Amino acid sequence: MRCARPRSDPALSHSRAAMMRRTNSGGLVYSTEAGRMCPACRKAIGACACASQAARPAGDGKVRISRDSKGRGGKVVTVVRGLALDAVALGLLAKELRSACGSGGTVKDGVVEVQGDHVERILGILAAKGWRPKQSGG
């Protein structure tokens, strides 16, 4: 004998299913074949189309070079802002500046940071490359 259970309202179950579909983005997070996956384009992180299209803050063309020590434990870095270059060209220029100064550094959000006080040297290098750099700050 079958149990007479009341059935739920079909409209309610449909809306519940629709809500589950909307809130559950699902998708593959890790694959043993390709490693970590991008949640936006669902490709492997190495082949992600989103990362290459990520918006980089555009330089305004006015190259400013300054010294900065805030938030770095008192250590001084030379900061170069305003370079209107793509990520690859900016990385190559940063490498050239670091090697010319004989120190380390990085590129963060379109800004080149070189460890140490190298404002004068970087002004000369960029001027020789055709940029019109300005010293800003102290």
Residue frames as qw, qx, qy, qz and C-alpha x, y, z in Angstrom:
[[0.000, 0.889, 0.457, 0.000, 0.00, 0.00, 0.00],
 [0.421, 0.430, -0.006, 0.798, 1.31, 3.40, -0.92],
 [0.264, -0.511, -0.437, 0.692, 1.59, 6.17, 1.58],
 [0.186, 0.829, 0.417, 0.323, -0.52, 9.17, 0.74],
 [0.436, -0.389, -0.099, 0.805, 1.95, 12.03, 1.11],
 [0.271, 0.900, 0.244, -0.239, 0.87, 15.50, 0.13],
 [0.672, 0.332, 0.208, 0.628, 2.77, 16.74, -2.85],
 [0.240, -0.528, -0.089, 0.810, 4.44, 20.09, -2.68],
 [0.407, 0.823, 0.187, -0.349, 3.27, 22.91, -4.84],
 [0.784, 0.295, 0.282, 0.468, 4.98, 22.60, -8.29],
 [0.217, 0.899, 0.016, 0.380, 5.37, 26.38, -8.56],
 [0.500, -0.818, 0.279, -0.055, 7.20, 26.42, -5.23],
 [0.843, -0.202, 0.389, 0.313, 9.56, 23.60, -6.23],
 [0.622, 0.612, 0.209, 0.442, 10.27, 25.32, -9.56],
 [0.008, -0.942, 0.126, -0.312, 11.19, 28.59, -7.85],
 [0.696, -0.626, 0.344, 0.073, 13.33, 26.73, -5.32],
 [0.840, 0.118, 0.347, 0.400, 15.19, 24.98, -8.14],
 [0.406, 0.801, 0.104, 0.428, 15.63, 28.26, -9.99],
 [0.322, -0.910, 0.215, -0.150, 17.00, 29.88, -6.84],
 [0.815, -0.367, 0.379, 0.238, 19.50, 27.04, -6.39],
 [0.730, 0.441, 0.271, 0.446, 20.63, 27.44, -9.99],
 [0.152, 0.917, -0.013, 0.369, 21.22, 31.17, -9.53],
 [0.453, -0.829, 0.309, -0.111, 23.13, 30.96, -6.25],
 [0.811, -0.262, 0.461, 0.248, 25.23, 27.94, -7.17],
 [0.323, 0.781, -0.381, -0.374, 27.77, 29.12, -9.71],
 [0.962, 0.038, 0.268, 0.050, 29.29, 25.64, -9.73],
 [0.514, 0.794, -0.320, 0.045, 32.08, 24.95, -12.11],
 [0.908, 0.025, -0.220, 0.355, 35.42, 23.31, -11.99],
 [0.301, -0.935, 0.188, 0.010, 37.90, 24.75, -9.50],
 [0.252, -0.629, 0.717, 0.165, 40.80, 22.31, -9.86],
 [0.922, 0.323, -0.103, -0.188, 41.62, 19.71, -12.45],
 [0.758, -0.406, 0.428, 0.280, 44.37, 17.10, -12.17],
 [0.716, 0.439, 0.349, 0.416, 44.97, 17.62, -15.86],
 [0.319, 0.709, 0.102, 0.620, 45.34, 21.40, -15.96],
 [0.339, -0.065, -0.471, 0.812, 45.67, 22.51, -12.31],
 [0.074, 0.514, 0.473, -0.712, 43.77, 25.55, -11.02],
 [0.224, 0.535, 0.657, 0.481, 40.94, 26.87, -13.18],
 [0.027, -0.051, 0.040, -0.998, 39.80, 30.46, -13.70],
 [0.216, 0.444, 0.772, -0.400, 36.26, 30.92, -12.36],
 [0.329, 0.610, 0.037, -0.719, 35.37, 33.52, -15.01],
 [0.512, 0.509, -0.483, -0.495, 36.47, 31.91, -18.28],
 [0.921, -0.126, 0.309, -0.200, 36.75, 28.33, -16.94],
 [0.761, 0.524, -0.340, 0.175, 40.15, 27.75, -18.52],
 [0.802, -0.229, -0.250, 0.492, 43.40, 26.76, -16.85],
 [0.274, -0.885, -0.047, 0.373, 45.05, 29.66, -14.99],
 [0.466, -0.335, 0.470, 0.671, 48.03, 29.52, -17.36],
 [0.184, 0.261, 0.674, 0.667, 45.76, 29.84, -20.42],
 [0.028, 0.696, 0.587, -0.412, 43.25, 32.22, -18.82],
 [0.291, 0.559, 0.390, 0.671, 41.89, 34.79, -21.26],
 [0.293, -0.904, -0.301, -0.076, 40.67, 37.04, -18.43],
 [0.611, -0.597, 0.048, 0.517, 44.13, 37.72, -16.99],
 [0.479, 0.068, 0.371, 0.793, 45.52, 38.94, -20.29],
 [0.012, 0.643, 0.448, 0.621, 42.56, 41.28, -20.74],
 [0.424, -0.681, -0.450, 0.393, 42.66, 42.64, -17.19],
 [0.165, 0.923, 0.098, 0.333, 42.58, 46.41, -17.15],
 [0.642, -0.161, -0.206, 0.720, 45.90, 47.91, -16.18],
 [0.070, -0.884, -0.207, 0.413, 45.89, 51.47, -14.95],
 [0.619, 0.630, 0.167, 0.438, 46.90, 53.50, -17.99],
 [0.486, -0.336, -0.070, 0.804, 49.83, 55.80, -17.57],
 [0.202, 0.899, 0.282, -0.266, 49.15, 59.45, -18.30],
 [0.668, 0.603, 0.051, 0.433, 52.41, 59.89, -20.19],
 [0.065, -0.862, 0.300, -0.403, 53.85, 62.23, -17.54],
 [0.812, -0.013, -0.503, 0.296, 56.65, 60.19, -16.03],
 [0.337, -0.814, 0.230, -0.415, 57.17, 61.04, -12.37],
 [0.720, 0.101, -0.588, 0.354, 60.01, 59.67, -10.28],
 [0.396, -0.738, 0.190, -0.512, 59.92, 59.92, -6.50],
 [0.252, 0.225, -0.851, 0.403, 61.41, 58.47, -3.34],
 [0.705, -0.424, -0.165, -0.545, 59.09, 56.62, -1.01],
 [0.229, 0.247, -0.858, 0.388, 59.59, 54.93, 2.35],
 [0.568, -0.174, 0.305, -0.745, 56.07, 54.76, 3.75],
 [0.921, -0.008, 0.140, -0.364, 54.91, 51.31, 4.75],
 [0.819, 0.413, -0.379, 0.122, 58.30, 49.76, 4.02],
 [0.824, -0.459, -0.149, 0.296, 59.88, 49.68, 7.44],
 [0.266, -0.856, 0.188, 0.402, 61.96, 52.80, 6.79],
 [0.579, -0.061, 0.588, 0.562, 63.55, 51.36, 3.65],
 [0.248, 0.636, -0.109, -0.723, 63.66, 53.74, 0.68],
 [0.587, 0.300, 0.684, 0.312, 62.43, 52.80, -2.79],
 [0.064, 0.316, -0.302, -0.897, 62.43, 54.81, -6.00],
 [0.468, 0.494, 0.703, -0.206, 58.97, 54.86, -7.59],
 [0.014, -0.146, 0.512, 0.847, 58.38, 55.52, -11.31],
 [0.382, 0.530, 0.672, -0.349, 54.78, 56.40, -12.23],
 [0.377, 0.729, 0.043, -0.569, 53.00, 57.44, -15.41],
 [0.099, -0.332, 0.792, 0.502, 54.67, 55.14, -17.94],
 [0.743, 0.343, 0.109, -0.564, 52.12, 54.41, -20.67],
 [0.243, 0.393, -0.859, -0.222, 53.41, 50.92, -21.51],
 [0.863, -0.150, -0.330, -0.352, 51.81, 47.50, -21.66],
 [0.802, -0.550, 0.214, -0.092, 52.65, 44.92, -18.98],
 [0.921, 0.107, 0.092, 0.363, 55.41, 43.19, -20.96],
 [0.433, 0.660, -0.078, 0.609, 57.19, 46.41, -21.98],
 [0.384, -0.809, 0.176, -0.408, 56.87, 47.76, -18.45],
 [0.912, -0.369, 0.159, 0.078, 58.44, 44.60, -17.06],
 [0.799, 0.315, 0.035, 0.512, 61.35, 44.85, -19.50],
 [0.124, 0.785, -0.123, 0.594, 61.93, 48.50, -18.65],
 [0.646, -0.703, 0.168, -0.245, 61.80, 47.70, -14.94],
 [0.947, -0.116, 0.096, 0.283, 64.38, 44.95, -15.43],
 [0.573, 0.542, -0.032, 0.614, 66.66, 47.36, -17.26],
 [0.192, -0.819, 0.145, -0.521, 66.30, 49.99, -14.52],
 [0.831, -0.535, 0.138, -0.069, 66.97, 47.45, -11.77],
 [0.896, 0.066, 0.067, 0.433, 70.08, 46.13, -13.48],
 [0.356, 0.686, -0.062, 0.632, 71.37, 49.66, -14.18],
 [0.368, -0.766, 0.207, -0.485, 70.91, 50.55, -10.52],
 [0.397, 0.282, -0.825, 0.286, 72.28, 47.25, -9.27],
 [0.292, -0.060, 0.671, -0.679, 69.34, 46.58, -7.00],
 [0.089, 0.333, 0.937, 0.063, 66.04, 44.75, -6.83],
 [0.305, 0.180, 0.070, -0.933, 62.54, 45.94, -7.42],
 [0.294, 0.362, 0.884, -0.025, 59.15, 45.10, -8.84],
 [0.194, -0.162, -0.388, -0.886, 56.25, 46.27, -10.99],
 [0.031, 0.414, 0.827, -0.380, 52.95, 46.74, -9.13],
 [0.230, 0.779, 0.535, -0.234, 49.79, 48.11, -10.75],
 [0.491, 0.773, 0.189, 0.354, 51.64, 49.86, -13.55],
 [0.190, -0.939, 0.261, -0.121, 54.18, 51.42, -11.16],
 [0.782, 0.295, -0.425, 0.347, 57.87, 50.50, -11.20],
 [0.548, -0.812, 0.175, -0.097, 59.54, 50.25, -7.78],
 [0.699, 0.420, -0.439, 0.377, 63.34, 50.05, -7.53],
 [0.720, -0.610, -0.238, 0.231, 64.89, 49.39, -4.13],
 [0.576, -0.259, -0.014, 0.775, 67.11, 52.19, -2.85],
 [0.094, 0.863, 0.117, -0.482, 67.52, 55.88, -3.63],
 [0.520, 0.006, 0.579, 0.628, 68.23, 55.95, -7.37],
 [0.308, 0.823, 0.364, -0.308, 66.21, 58.99, -8.50],
 [0.058, 0.792, -0.354, -0.493, 69.03, 60.78, -10.29],
 [0.250, -0.242, 0.864, 0.365, 70.25, 57.65, -12.08],
 [0.364, 0.468, 0.805, 0.024, 66.74, 56.70, -13.26],
 [0.235, 0.854, 0.130, -0.446, 66.09, 60.30, -14.40],
 [0.020, -0.632, 0.591, 0.501, 69.17, 60.05, -16.63],
 [0.297, 0.019, 0.926, 0.230, 68.27, 56.61, -18.01],
 [0.350, 0.646, 0.665, -0.133, 64.70, 57.56, -18.90],
 [0.171, 0.850, -0.076, -0.493, 65.78, 60.88, -20.42],
 [0.119, -0.448, 0.752, 0.468, 68.28, 59.01, -22.61],
 [0.287, 0.252, 0.913, 0.140, 65.45, 56.73, -23.77],
 [0.030, -0.323, -0.492, -0.808, 63.39, 59.70, -24.95],
 [0.333, -0.709, -0.620, 0.035, 61.01, 60.08, -22.00],
 [0.044, 0.614, -0.137, 0.776, 60.58, 63.43, -20.27],
 [0.595, -0.438, -0.637, 0.218, 60.74, 62.39, -16.60],
 [0.153, -0.731, 0.138, -0.651, 60.14, 64.75, -13.70],
 [0.348, -0.012, -0.775, 0.527, 61.22, 64.38, -10.12],
 [0.469, -0.617, -0.253, -0.579, 58.29, 64.62, -7.77],
 [0.778, -0.575, -0.237, 0.083, 58.28, 64.77, -4.00],
 [0.411, -0.866, 0.234, 0.160, 61.38, 65.45, -1.93]]
